[in-house]
Amino acid sequence: LRFKNPNLYQILDQRVYRIIYGEKFPKTTKINEIIRHYFSYLEELRKVCKEKKIPFELSDRILYELDKKINKGINLIQ
């Protein structure tokens, strides 16, 4: 979806999730939970972008790199 319309959708990334929520992405295989997490994530991502003045369409890459710097050496796997 991100590649089709980056102004509306972004990639659900573990590193970006960790920046937004301060915790690791919850593991689940239940499709309804994944969908719910995705839309909640998009809402929070929009808030962070507005607050930090980050272009939404670039936010996945910007916040990914930020997490790499801030959480260097911290494992993503639970």
Secondary structure as UniProt FT lines:
FT   TURN            2..4
FT   TURN            6..8
FT   HELIX           14..21
FT   HELIX           31..52
FT   HELIX           56..58
FT   HELIX           59..70
FT   TURN            71..73
//
